Structure formats: C-alpha cells, structure tokens
Amino acid sequence: MARLFQPLGLRALTLKNRVVVSPMQTYSAPDGRVTLWHLAHLARFALGGAGLVVTEATAVTPEGRSSVLDLGLWEEAQQDALQGLAEAVHACGAALGVQLQHAGRKAATSAPWEGFRPLAPEAGEAVLGPTDAPAAPGGHVPRAMAPSDMVRLVGAYAAAARRADTAGVDLIEIHMAHGYLLHSFLSPLSNTRADAYGGAIEGRMRFPLEVVDGVRAAWPAHKPLACRISSVDGVGIGWSLEDSEVLVTALIAAGVDLVDCSSGGMILPSGQMMVPRGPGFQVPFASRLRRTTGSCVIAVGGIADAAEAEAVLKREDADLVAIGREMLADPNWALHAAATVVEDGGWAHWPKPFGWWLERRARAAHRDKA
C-alpha cells in the first residue's frame, strides 16, 4: 500500500491515512463560533478523504484573536457550536483537530481584505507580548506580560482544552509558530526579557512549556497532543534549527505526540519575511527534527501533488503531510491522490456511497477496452 494511505496511531487515536488538512484562517466566525459555513467548509475535506482535519487558529481568550472574526473557545456557546463541527467531520470519515492559539502582538487586526490594519482592542482587552516591542513597524505596542498574565493564560489554554474534549475533538494542536504569542517568547528576535522568562533558551521556552503542561494536564491522556512550531525564524538569524531540536526534545518529554514543522513569522524592520518559499521548502526541517529527536512530525508547506507527498513519506522525512492551498483548490485532493498512488486505483478510499460505483465504472471501462 502507498505510504500516504497507511493508518497512523497516536495514543488511542488511529488516523485512517497520513493526509492532514492544514489549519487555514478564514475570518468567518462572528462571536468566535463555528457556523454552518464552517461545517460545510471543513466537513467537505473529510468527505474528500483526508484523515485529519484541523481547524483554523482558535483563540483561547477574546484578546487572543488576530481578528474579531477568528474562531474562539473561551466560552460554552463556542464549545456547543464546535460539537456540531466534530459530529459533521466524524460523519464524513475524518478525525478533527483544533489549533489553540493566542495571537499576542499580532492580535486586534482587520481581515486581510481590509489590509491587516491594527484596530483598537475591544473594551477591557489588551494586546500582549513578551515585551512592549511591536511585531512590525506601525503595529500595536503590546503590554509586556507579567507572571500573573502567564498564569491566567495557562488557565485559559487548559479551559479551552477541556471544552474541546467535551465537544468531541480528537486532537489538539498548540500554535507556537508564526510570530504569535508563544513563538514570540521563544525567539530571541522578540524576547529580550531579563527575568526568568527570557535570556537563554531555557528561559525563553519556560512560558510555552508551561502552556503545554497546562494543556496536557487538562487534555485526556488517551488523546494526542500536537504543537506547530516555527522550525527557524530565518536563514542565519533568530531562532535556529538547533534551537528547535532542544524545544522538540522538551515537548516530547512534556507529553507532546506530534510536531507540525512550519517556519518563519517574524518580520524584519523592512517588513520582509525571512524564510524563502518554494515547493516543499519546509520538508528539510521536518526531516531533520524527525531524525535528531525521534519525534513524530508533520511536513507542511508547498507540498502540491500526491507523488510529492508520497515521496516525502517514503524517504521517511515525515510521518504525515499537511495540505492547505491545494485542498482549497481541490477538496477531493486525498481521494484523487489515492487514485494516483494506490495500485488498485484507490477506489476503496472513497466514501462508501461513491467508492463502489467508481470501482464498478473502472472495471466496466477496462472490460470495454479488452
């Protein structure tokens, strides 16, 4: 069988294949709640054959949203709406993951079609960061977090994890990449604190690891926990791949089962990103971290077609592959991949209402040719 369509066990969860739908912001959640739009959008990927569908970044507090249209999980009404999504995704054949997030210095902005403009935080909220340095020129000047803020947010992450469990979610991914709050603590480009939460890498990892500990304690032991990391800030600057090896080793010790290996998110004063992009540009990061730490990893970024995804897995560069833009273009990406890389045509991987019919049609076509 093609490696792409072999099952993978993570604690008590068994994914039916190695295809992951990557978290993708949609800015479509008034009041932070899942809507019918999300059910159609995300359940469609499950119906299209993916093994794991992961929601967009889901804020653990109101001020943790990058925009007021982000998903959230800080109140019961959001939990109830998420339960409907879990039921829909499960009914369509996939597992559901939720990516827990706090946007930190990148919070309180407008939607992308409105230019990602900084907006005034809502009453009683504050933009938070490791220091008062903004994420980019002209961005919000955050309030440097005190230890009391950290205790509160660890509790918020843990509470969101409990709500996700009640809603029937199968996997949690903690977002500690792309310049958001937890990544901003990790990176020496943004964390210049002089207390126990800054300085050497052990200090910069302290708060993110406290969040992991809080979530792992609140999340059932039989359910897997993942983290998305920025493997590097950029080439030769800031957080390095060697730093990621230290972090991933600590994450495994803290009970993390899966590492989603992204990169970048810090912004130079010029406004330019620091990680060049191209086909499969982050696969080498996943491969290195898998080999040096023994972790189970997801390769993500610029993986477009089935043959490329299959090659990543056959080389043992990763345990799963995450697909984003290509899924938007083709929600049946996984089913079409099965037809491409599975010797029997992959019809068995199609949902039962369709698979038997496609197989019969293929056999009839073969007889006609004969």
C-alpha positions as CSV (number, residue, x, y, z in Angstrom):
1,M,0.0,0.0,0.0
2,A,1.1,3.6,-0.6
3,R,2.6,5.1,2.4
4,L,0.2,8.0,2.1
5,F,-2.7,5.7,2.8
6,Q,-1.3,3.7,5.7
7,P,-3.0,4.3,9.0
8,L,-1.1,6.0,11.9
9,G,-1.8,5.5,15.6
10,L,-1.4,8.4,18.0
11,R,-2.2,7.3,21.6
12,A,-5.8,5.9,21.3
13,L,-6.5,7.7,18.0
14,T,-5.9,5.9,14.7
15,L,-5.8,8.2,11.6
16,K,-7.0,6.3,8.6
17,N,-4.3,7.9,6.4
18,R,-1.4,10.4,6.5
19,V,-3.2,13.3,4.9
20,V,-3.8,16.3,7.1
21,V,-5.8,19.4,6.2
22,S,-3.6,22.2,7.5
23,P,-5.2,25.0,9.6
24,M,-6.2,27.9,7.4
25,Q,-7.6,31.2,8.7
26,T,-11.0,32.1,7.1
27,Y,-12.1,35.1,9.2
28,S,-15.7,33.9,9.2
29,A,-16.6,33.4,12.8
30,P,-18.8,36.1,14.4
31,D,-18.6,35.8,18.2
32,G,-15.8,33.2,17.7
33,R,-18.4,30.5,17.0
34,V,-18.5,27.8,14.4
35,T,-21.2,28.4,11.8
36,L,-22.9,26.4,9.1
37,W,-20.3,27.8,6.8
38,H,-17.5,26.1,8.8
39,L,-19.4,22.8,8.8
40,A,-19.7,22.9,5.0
41,H,-16.1,24.1,4.6
42,L,-14.3,21.6,6.9
43,A,-16.6,18.6,6.6
44,R,-16.0,18.8,2.8
45,F,-12.3,18.0,3.3
46,A,-13.3,15.0,5.4
47,L,-15.7,13.8,2.7
48,G,-12.8,14.3,0.3
49,G,-10.8,11.6,2.0
50,A,-8.4,13.4,4.5
51,G,-7.5,11.5,7.6
52,L,-7.2,14.6,9.9
53,V,-8.9,18.0,9.5
54,V,-7.5,20.8,11.7
55,T,-9.5,23.9,12.4
56,E,-8.0,27.3,11.9
57,A,-6.3,29.0,14.8
58,T,-8.9,29.1,17.7
59,A,-8.3,31.7,20.3
60,V,-8.3,30.8,24.0
61,T,-9.3,34.4,25.1
62,P,-11.1,37.3,23.3
63,E,-7.9,39.4,23.2
64,G,-6.0,36.3,21.7
65,R,-7.8,36.7,18.4
66,S,-5.9,38.0,15.4
67,S,-9.2,39.5,14.3
68,V,-12.7,39.7,15.7
69,L,-13.8,37.1,13.1
70,D,-11.4,34.3,14.4
71,L,-12.8,31.1,16.0
72,G,-12.6,31.0,19.8
73,L,-13.1,28.5,22.6
74,W,-13.3,30.6,25.7
75,E,-17.0,30.1,26.4
76,E,-19.6,27.4,26.5
77,A,-21.6,28.7,23.4
78,Q,-18.4,28.2,21.3
79,Q,-18.0,24.7,22.7
80,D,-21.6,23.8,21.7
81,A,-21.0,25.1,18.2
82,L,-17.7,23.2,17.9
83,Q,-19.5,20.0,18.9
84,G,-21.6,20.2,15.7
85,L,-18.5,20.5,13.6
86,A,-16.9,17.5,15.3
87,E,-20.0,15.4,14.6
88,A,-20.0,16.5,10.9
89,V,-16.3,15.8,10.4
90,H,-16.7,12.4,12.1
91,A,-19.7,11.5,10.0
92,C,-17.7,12.3,6.9
93,G,-14.9,10.0,7.9
94,A,-12.1,12.0,9.4
95,A,-10.7,13.0,12.8
96,L,-11.0,16.6,14.0
97,G,-8.1,18.6,15.4
98,V,-8.4,22.1,16.9
99,Q,-5.5,24.5,16.9
100,L,-5.4,26.5,20.1
101,Q,-3.9,30.0,19.7
102,H,-3.1,33.3,21.2
103,A,-2.1,35.9,18.6
104,G,0.0,38.0,21.1
105,R,1.5,41.0,19.3
106,K,-0.4,40.2,16.1
107,A,-3.8,40.5,17.7
108,A,-6.5,43.0,17.0
109,T,-6.1,43.5,13.3
110,S,-8.6,43.8,10.4
111,A,-9.3,41.0,8.0
112,P,-6.7,40.5,5.1
113,W,-9.1,42.0,2.5
114,E,-9.1,45.1,4.7
115,G,-5.3,45.2,4.8
116,F,-4.4,43.6,8.2
117,R,-4.7,47.1,9.8
118,P,-4.2,47.4,13.5
119,L,-7.5,48.0,15.2
120,A,-8.3,49.4,18.7
121,P,-8.7,46.4,21.1
122,E,-12.2,46.0,22.4
123,A,-13.0,47.3,25.9
124,G,-11.2,45.6,28.7
125,E,-8.8,43.8,26.3
126,A,-5.1,44.4,25.7
127,V,-2.5,43.3,23.1
128,L,0.1,41.2,24.9
129,G,3.7,40.3,24.2
130,P,6.9,39.2,25.9
131,T,8.0,42.9,25.8
132,D,6.5,46.2,24.6
133,A,8.1,45.9,21.2
134,P,5.6,45.7,18.3
135,A,5.5,42.8,15.9
136,A,6.1,45.2,12.9
137,P,6.6,48.9,12.3
138,G,3.3,50.6,12.8
139,G,1.8,47.7,14.7
140,H,0.4,47.6,18.1
141,V,2.6,48.4,21.1
142,P,1.9,45.5,23.3
143,R,1.8,45.3,27.1
144,A,4.7,43.2,28.4
145,M,3.2,40.2,30.1
146,A,3.6,39.9,33.9
147,P,3.8,36.4,35.5
148,S,0.2,36.9,36.6
149,D,-0.8,37.2,32.9
150,M,1.0,34.0,32.2
151,V,-0.8,32.1,35.0
152,R,-4.1,33.4,33.6
153,L,-3.3,32.3,30.1
154,V,-2.1,28.9,31.1
155,G,-5.6,28.5,32.7
156,A,-7.3,29.8,29.5
157,Y,-5.4,27.2,27.4
158,A,-6.4,24.4,29.8
159,A,-10.0,25.5,29.9
160,A,-10.1,25.6,26.1
161,A,-8.7,22.1,26.0
162,R,-11.4,20.8,28.3
163,R,-14.1,22.4,26.1
164,A,-12.5,20.8,23.0
165,D,-12.7,17.4,24.7
166,T,-16.3,17.9,25.7
167,A,-17.1,18.9,22.1
168,G,-15.7,15.6,20.8
169,V,-12.4,16.9,19.3
170,D,-9.8,14.2,18.7
171,L,-6.5,16.1,18.8
172,I,-5.3,19.5,20.0
173,E,-2.5,21.4,18.3
174,I,-0.9,24.2,20.2
175,H,0.1,27.1,17.9
176,M,3.6,28.2,18.9
177,A,4.7,29.5,15.4
178,H,4.5,32.4,13.0
179,G,5.3,35.2,15.4
180,Y,2.2,34.7,17.6
181,L,2.4,34.8,21.4
182,L,4.2,31.6,22.2
183,H,6.7,31.9,19.3
184,S,7.4,35.5,20.3
185,F,8.5,34.1,23.7
186,L,10.7,31.5,22.0
187,S,12.5,33.8,19.5
188,P,15.5,35.9,20.6
189,L,14.3,38.4,18.0
190,S,11.3,39.3,20.1
191,N,12.0,38.1,23.6
192,T,14.6,40.4,25.2
193,R,13.2,39.9,28.8
194,A,15.7,40.0,31.6
195,D,13.7,37.8,34.0
196,A,13.2,34.0,34.2
197,Y,11.1,34.1,31.0
198,G,13.9,35.5,28.8
199,G,17.6,35.3,28.3
200,A,19.0,31.8,27.4
201,I,16.8,29.3,25.5
202,E,15.7,27.6,28.7
203,G,14.2,30.9,29.9
204,R,12.5,31.7,26.6
205,M,11.0,28.2,26.5
206,R,9.6,28.5,30.0
207,F,6.2,30.0,29.3
208,P,5.4,27.9,26.2
209,L,6.3,24.8,28.1
210,E,4.0,25.9,31.0
211,V,1.2,26.2,28.4
212,V,2.0,22.7,27.2
213,D,2.0,21.3,30.7
214,G,-1.4,23.0,31.4
215,V,-3.0,21.6,28.3
216,R,-1.6,18.2,28.7
217,A,-2.9,18.0,32.3
218,A,-6.4,19.1,31.1
219,W,-6.5,17.0,27.9
220,P,-7.4,13.3,28.3
221,A,-4.4,11.0,28.5
222,H,-5.7,8.9,25.7
223,K,-5.9,11.8,23.2
224,P,-2.9,13.0,21.3
225,L,-1.4,16.5,21.6
226,A,0.5,18.3,18.9
227,C,2.4,21.6,18.6
228,R,3.0,23.7,15.5
229,I,6.4,25.3,15.6
230,S,8.5,27.7,13.5
231,S,11.5,25.5,12.9
232,V,13.6,28.5,12.1
233,D,13.0,32.3,12.1
234,G,15.1,32.7,9.0
235,V,18.4,31.7,7.5
236,G,21.2,32.6,9.9
237,I,19.0,34.8,12.1
238,G,17.0,34.4,15.3
239,W,15.5,31.0,16.3
240,S,17.5,28.2,14.7
241,L,17.0,24.6,13.8
242,E,19.3,23.7,16.6
243,D,17.0,25.6,19.0
244,S,14.1,23.6,17.6
245,E,15.9,20.4,18.4
246,V,16.1,21.5,22.0
247,L,12.5,22.6,22.0
248,V,11.1,19.4,20.4
249,T,13.0,17.2,22.9
250,A,11.4,19.2,25.7
251,L,8.0,18.9,24.1
252,I,8.2,15.2,23.8
253,A,9.2,15.0,27.5
254,A,6.1,17.1,28.3
255,G,3.8,14.7,26.6
256,V,3.5,16.1,23.0
257,D,3.0,13.4,20.4
258,L,3.3,15.2,17.2
259,V,5.2,18.2,15.9
260,D,4.0,20.3,12.9
261,C,7.1,21.7,11.3
262,S,6.4,25.1,9.9
263,S,8.8,28.2,9.8
264,G,9.0,31.9,9.8
265,G,6.5,34.5,11.0
266,M,8.9,37.0,12.4
267,I,9.2,40.2,10.4
268,L,12.3,42.3,9.6
269,P,12.1,46.0,10.2
270,S,11.8,46.3,6.4
271,G,8.6,44.2,6.6
272,Q,10.1,41.3,4.6
273,M,9.7,37.7,5.8
274,M,12.9,35.8,6.4
275,V,12.2,32.3,5.0
276,P,12.3,31.9,1.2
277,R,9.4,29.9,-0.1
278,G,9.2,27.2,-2.8
279,P,8.0,23.6,-3.4
280,G,8.4,21.6,-0.2
281,F,10.5,24.3,1.3
282,Q,9.9,23.1,4.9
283,V,10.3,19.4,4.4
284,P,14.0,19.5,5.3
285,F,13.1,21.0,8.7
286,A,10.7,18.1,9.4
287,S,13.2,15.6,8.2
288,R,16.0,16.9,10.4
289,L,13.8,17.1,13.5
290,R,12.4,13.6,13.0
291,R,15.9,12.2,12.7
292,T,17.6,14.0,15.6
293,T,14.8,13.9,18.1
294,G,12.8,10.8,17.3
295,S,9.6,12.8,17.2
296,C,6.6,12.1,15.0
297,V,6.4,15.0,12.6
298,I,4.1,16.7,10.0
299,A,5.7,18.1,6.9
300,V,3.9,21.2,5.6
301,G,4.3,23.9,3.1
302,G,4.5,23.8,-0.7
303,I,3.5,20.2,-1.0
304,A,1.3,20.1,-4.0
305,D,0.7,16.7,-5.6
306,A,0.3,13.1,-4.5
307,A,3.6,11.9,-5.9
308,E,5.5,14.6,-3.9
309,A,3.6,13.8,-0.7
310,E,4.2,10.0,-1.2
311,A,7.9,10.7,-1.8
312,V,8.2,12.7,1.5
313,L,6.8,9.7,3.4
314,K,8.8,7.1,1.6
315,R,12.0,8.9,2.3
316,E,10.9,9.0,6.0
317,D,11.2,12.7,6.1
318,A,7.9,12.9,7.9
319,D,5.1,10.8,9.4
320,L,2.2,12.9,7.9
321,V,1.9,15.6,5.3
322,A,-0.3,18.7,5.7
323,I,-2.0,20.2,2.6
324,G,-3.5,23.7,2.6
325,R,-3.9,25.7,-0.6
326,E,-4.2,22.6,-2.8
327,M,-7.1,21.4,-0.6
328,L,-8.9,24.7,-1.2
329,A,-8.4,24.2,-4.9
330,D,-9.5,20.6,-4.8
331,P,-11.3,19.4,-1.6
332,N,-11.1,15.8,-3.1
333,W,-7.3,16.0,-3.0
334,A,-6.9,12.9,-0.9
335,L,-9.3,10.9,-3.0
336,H,-7.6,11.9,-6.2
337,A,-4.2,11.1,-4.5
338,A,-5.5,7.6,-3.8
339,A,-6.4,7.1,-7.4
340,T,-2.9,8.3,-8.3
341,V,-0.6,6.4,-5.9
342,V,-2.6,3.3,-4.9
343,E,-2.1,0.4,-7.3
344,D,-5.8,-0.7,-7.4
345,G,-6.8,2.9,-8.4
346,G,-7.6,3.8,-4.8
347,W,-11.4,3.4,-5.1
348,A,-11.6,1.7,-1.7
349,H,-10.6,5.0,-0.1
350,W,-13.6,6.8,-1.5
351,P,-16.6,7.1,0.8
352,K,-18.9,4.1,0.6
353,P,-21.7,5.9,-1.2
354,F,-19.3,6.6,-4.1
355,G,-16.4,4.1,-3.9
356,W,-18.4,1.0,-5.1
357,W,-19.8,2.9,-8.0
358,L,-16.4,4.3,-9.1
359,E,-14.8,0.9,-8.9
360,R,-17.6,-0.7,-10.9
361,R,-17.2,2.0,-13.6
362,A,-13.5,1.5,-13.7
363,R,-13.9,-2.3,-14.2
364,A,-16.5,-1.7,-16.9
365,A,-14.2,0.6,-18.7
366,H,-11.4,-2.0,-18.5
367,R,-13.7,-4.7,-20.0
368,D,-14.7,-2.3,-22.8
369,K,-11.1,-1.8,-23.7
370,A,-10.5,-5.5,-23.7
